[in-house]
Structure formats: C-alpha cells, structure tokens
Amino acid sequence: MKATAALLALALVATGCAAKPGEDAVTLWMFPVIADQAQNRAYWQKVETGFQAEHGVKLRIELQPWEGREQKLGAALMAGSGPDVVLLQPDIIPQYVEQKALLPVSEVLSAEHTYRPSAVDALTVRGQAYGLPIYQTVTTTVYNRKLFAEAGISDLPDTWDEVKAAAPKLAARGIPVLDYAGSTEETLNMTFYPLLWQAGGSVFSADGTRSAFSSPQGVEALKFLVDLKEMGGLPRDAATKRSLLAEEAVAGGRAAMAHAMVPATARNVVSSIGAGNTVVGAPLTGKVQATFGQPGALSLLRTAKNPDAARKFLSYMSTPKVVEELCVHSGYFLPWTDSSPPVVDEVDKGFAQALPVARAGDAHPQARKAMGLLAPHLQAALLGQRTPEQALADAAGEVDALLRKR
C-alpha cells in the first residue's frame, strides 16, 4: 500500500491535483507528444485557457513523462484517484476495457469528420469506441540512397524480393541492406509486426482465442529476416540491437534502409546525410503492403469525477483548430481524412503517402503480454538457436496457454 501511495503521489505532482468530487473541473493526464518542451507547455496552456473560456469549466492538464506511465495510472486507478481523461494507445485500451476502467466515448466522435477507419477500429471494443483520436502516427521505409548507388543499385528496393536481391551487393561492401533492432526491449510494432502483416499474417486469430503468428505467413516473415541475417543483410548485432536515435544506422551509413522509421528519425537522417541522399519511400510489400501507425487517443476513465464535463472537453479536443495545431507542433498527422494533413517538408509528404496502409496492430486485451512472450523467441531465431518454425511454434504454445487462462 505504501508503494502504491508513493506511485500515486508521483503521478499527481506535475501541474496540479485531481479534481475534488462534485467540483466542476476536468483533469487530463497528457504525455509529451510535442517534443519541444516550451511548445508543449504553451500549447496545452492554450488548450486550458480556450476550453475554460468556451465552456466555463476548469481544466487541469498534468504533463506526465512517458516513463512509468502504466504503473502510475494503475496505482491511481487502484486508489480511486487520478485523472478524468488520459492519453492511451490502442494496444492498452482493450485491457483497460476488460478491467472495466473506461467509459465509452462513441458519442463524442464528431460527425463533422471522417475518421481514418484503422484509427476508429483500433479504439473500438465490442462495438463501442473507448478513445477519441487526436493524432495519427505512421512509419515507413527510409533509404540511404548513396549506399545503394555505391553498391551499383540504381532502383531502390520496395519489395521483399528486391531487398533480398540487393543484400549481397551491399554486404560485399560491409553494409547490411536493412537495419533491424531485435532487442526484447523493442516494441514489435516497430520491428517484426510490420513484416508479419506484409506477409499476410496477424498476431491473433480473428476471434482472439488463439495466436496466429506461427502460421505459414508468420514463418515467411521471420524467415525473411533470418535469410537476410545469413547473407549479411542485417547488422551483426541485429538480434540484440536497440533502436537509439543517437546511433541510428541509416543516418550513420551503417545500414542502407529501415522498414519502419518514424518522421523524427527520418529528419535525423536528412540532417546527417543530406536531403539528396535521403529517400522516404512507401512501406515495403511482401504479399501485401502494410506498415505500423496508430492513433493517439483520449480516453475517459470510469473513475472520472465529472464525466459530463469530461465529455465536453473531449468534444472540444475534436475541433479542427485544436487538433490541427497539435499535429503541426507534434509532427503527427490528422486522425481524419476529410482534410489534408499538415505538411511541413518533403519528409511529411513521404510519410503521408503511407497513411492509407498503416495498421495500429491487433487490438486484444493480452496484446502487451503476447508481445513480451513472442519477442525472446524471435531473438532466438535471429541468434540461430531455433529455426523460424521452431521459434514461432514455441512462442505460440506460451501465448495460447496465456489466452486459455482468460
């Protein structure tokens, strides 16, 4: 209990305290989606002032760090305290819905907008939306054109077959064709899952009762990586590598391309090797074209002291003036398709083209736990300790056992 109380105290330190019962106020826990701290504070101060002026309801925005966010929120929920509204990602929402921690927010999805279908689907559980999308992230393929040219490759590869064909030519120069971070600390959304989707596979079965990644499509995706590793097409430490911005391989000339890069990292590549040597391409195609991208969503907690006032705030956060300014400052994209996304530079243009094939992942209450069970087996295959078939079969046994306990 003391540990829980300490976590809760830390969670409420940032800019204020949770609203008192009966008080006409709304508390939001927000995380730094705007990287520049000064811009982040200024934007959310403007949101506070604007909402209060428009609705006469006090708004407290508590700016929280990403680190330890789930533990802090869990402690607050246990204590019956914390915010009314919180920023959540799609793979957390089904778990919270199962725990009866969230209220549906379908009624605040603005009829004025056509939300991206993948965004709404990712936030929907049993026909009800449990998150209001306020921005959309996306990843895509980024190339170091100079390294391909030096290896005699004029056409940049955009299919699996073309990547494998380019690998030996680059490997002969000591350059892996594809950067890959196989550390178990990495999210599979940014590493293996895009390849799984490109192979036509999925993490869970359609009814969510069993795993699906050990399918022929899953084996094909993992074999793609293992084959590249054997021909020198991945970094030597790919099985244990972390994706650290300061050590980004494409920017440093230590890998020719990345298959799931974010815009901020792509801009780092441009800064390092120049715009002329950087190409932001379409997502890779295996059997299908797919990549990772998810909405950031505001969710309404069941413990909210003022749910009606909180819904007013959610409606305010769906207005174009508020969302568009957030997307400009954060570098993310609009969560709807009825207006053009903010485009700052050529990097934005490249990433915007990937939005139609972006997937938020398999929404499932056990998504996070399944990822944790699968990651070490993928690593074992990359280390040569298991075949792709063995690695995925072993992981499937563990995940299916987890699902049977539900």
WOLINSUL-V35998 format. One record per helix or strand. SS is the DSSP state (@ for helix, = for strand). FROM is the first residue (numbers start at 1). TO is the last residue. If there is no record, write none. Layout:
ss=[SS | SS]
from=[FROM | FROM]
to=[TO | TO]
This chain:
ss=[@ | = | @ | = | @ | = | @ | = | @ | = | @ | = | = | = | = | @ | = | @ | = | @ | @ | = | = | @ | = | @ | = | @ | @ | = | = | = | = | = | @ | @ | = | = | @ | @ | = | @ | @]
from=[2 | 25 | 37 | 58 | 69 | 85 | 90 | 102 | 106 | 115 | 117 | 124 | 128 | 132 | 140 | 145 | 159 | 160 | 176 | 188 | 192 | 204 | 211 | 216 | 234 | 245 | 255 | 263 | 275 | 278 | 285 | 289 | 291 | 295 | 307 | 320 | 333 | 336 | 346 | 355 | 358 | 367 | 388]
to=[11 | 31 | 55 | 64 | 78 | 89 | 98 | 103 | 108 | 115 | 122 | 125 | 129 | 136 | 144 | 150 | 159 | 171 | 178 | 190 | 198 | 204 | 211 | 230 | 234 | 247 | 261 | 273 | 277 | 280 | 285 | 289 | 292 | 301 | 316 | 330 | 333 | 336 | 352 | 357 | 359 | 382 | 404]
